Structure formats: structure tokens, C-alpha cells
């Protein structure tokens, strides 16, 4: 299940038992290449604190500057589209992102 940036996290309480995971949209869905909304890391932290066993994905604006923070906040997985597709060298970009993710605290 995916939730938009404006979705209140407490709305998940009623359905959390019925989902395998939550994808937190960290941009307003609609087009690629957007910057991650600053409040997204806090949303991941809050959801992880309340449901530590929940698989949490993050989609939108994940890049080398923020990927470690995303994982340190409690994300289990990230989704990266434009950041890879528009990179000068997608393979090198993937390797750099993967290394940063592996080194997240």
C-alpha cells in the first residue's frame, strides 16, 4: 500500500494489520525528478517507531545525498527511477547508491 505525502499516518491504524508493507511517497505523485519533501524522513521515523516490524518503502527523490538518512530512519527499501535513468552513468550511480545504502547506520 502506498500513501501520499498528505496522508495522516494515524489513518493507517485501522488497516495496518491487512498490509504487508507501506510505501511512503516522498514527493507528490505525478512526475519524476522531484526533490524529496523534507518531512518524509520524519514520516519514515514515526511509522517505523510505531510499527518496527513493518516493511517501509520510500519512493520519490531518493538520491546519494539522502539515501543513508532514509535507511537510518527505518526504511526497508527505496524506489529510484529518474535518479538512475537520467544519470550520466546509471551503473555507476546504482553502485554508489547501493554502497551508501549498505553503509547506512
C-alpha positions as CSV (number, residue, x, y, z in Angstrom):
1,X,0.0,0.0,0.0
2,X,1.3,3.5,-0.8
3,X,0.4,6.7,0.9
4,X,0.7,10.2,-0.4
5,X,2.6,12.9,1.5
6,X,-0.6,14.5,2.8
7,X,-2.0,11.2,4.2
8,X,-2.0,11.3,8.0
9,X,-0.1,8.3,9.5
10,X,-2.8,7.7,12.1
11,X,-5.2,6.7,9.2
12,X,-3.2,3.5,8.9
13,X,-4.1,2.2,12.3
14,X,-7.3,0.7,11.0
15,X,-5.8,-1.2,8.1
16,X,-2.2,-1.9,9.1
17,X,-3.0,-5.5,10.1
18,X,-4.1,-6.2,6.5
19,X,-1.0,-5.0,4.6
20,X,2.5,-6.4,4.2
21,X,4.1,-3.0,3.9
22,X,3.7,0.7,3.3
23,X,5.3,2.8,0.6
24,X,5.7,6.4,1.8
25,X,5.5,8.7,-1.2
26,X,8.2,11.3,-0.5
27,X,7.1,13.5,-3.4
28,X,3.7,14.5,-4.7
29,X,3.0,11.8,-7.3
30,X,2.7,12.9,-10.8
31,X,6.1,13.3,-12.5
32,X,9.7,12.1,-12.0
33,X,12.7,14.1,-10.9
34,X,11.2,15.8,-7.9
35,X,13.1,16.7,-4.8
36,X,12.2,14.6,-1.7
37,X,9.9,16.5,0.6
38,X,11.8,17.4,3.8
39,X,9.2,15.9,6.1
40,X,9.5,12.5,4.5
41,X,12.3,11.3,6.8
42,X,10.3,12.2,9.9
43,X,7.3,10.2,8.5
44,X,9.5,7.2,8.0
45,X,10.9,7.5,11.6
46,X,7.4,7.9,13.0
47,X,6.0,4.9,11.1
48,X,9.0,2.7,12.0
49,X,8.7,3.7,15.7
50,X,5.1,2.7,15.8
51,X,5.4,-0.5,13.7
52,X,9.0,-1.6,13.9
53,X,8.4,-4.9,12.0
54,X,6.6,-3.2,9.1
55,X,8.3,-3.2,5.7
56,X,8.6,0.5,4.8
57,X,9.4,1.7,1.3
58,X,10.2,5.2,0.2
59,X,9.5,6.4,-3.3
60,X,10.4,9.8,-4.7
61,X,13.5,12.0,-4.7
62,X,15.8,9.3,-3.2
63,X,19.4,10.2,-4.1
64,X,23.0,10.0,-2.9
65,X,22.5,12.9,-0.6
66,X,19.6,11.4,1.4
67,X,19.6,7.6,0.9
68,X,21.5,6.9,4.1
69,X,19.1,9.1,6.1
70,X,16.2,7.2,4.6
71,X,17.5,3.8,5.7
72,X,18.6,5.2,9.1
73,X,15.1,6.4,9.7
74,X,13.7,2.9,9.3
75,X,13.1,2.3,5.6
76,X,13.4,-1.3,4.4
77,X,13.6,-0.5,0.6
78,X,13.7,2.5,-1.7
79,X,12.5,3.0,-5.2
80,X,14.6,5.1,-7.5
81,X,13.6,5.9,-11.1
82,X,14.7,9.2,-12.6
83,X,17.7,9.4,-10.4
84,X,19.1,6.3,-12.2
85,X,17.5,6.7,-15.6
86,X,18.8,10.3,-16.1
87,X,22.3,9.7,-14.5
88,X,25.3,10.1,-16.8
89,X,26.3,6.6,-16.0
90,X,23.4,4.6,-14.4
91,X,25.5,1.7,-13.5
92,X,28.0,3.8,-11.5
93,X,25.1,5.7,-9.9
94,X,23.5,2.4,-8.9
95,X,26.8,1.2,-7.4
96,X,27.2,4.4,-5.4
97,X,23.6,4.3,-4.1
98,X,23.9,0.7,-3.2
99,X,27.2,1.3,-1.3
100,X,25.7,4.2,0.6
101,X,22.6,2.1,1.4
102,X,24.8,-0.7,2.7
103,X,26.7,1.7,4.9
104,X,23.6,3.3,6.5
105,X,23.8,3.1,10.3
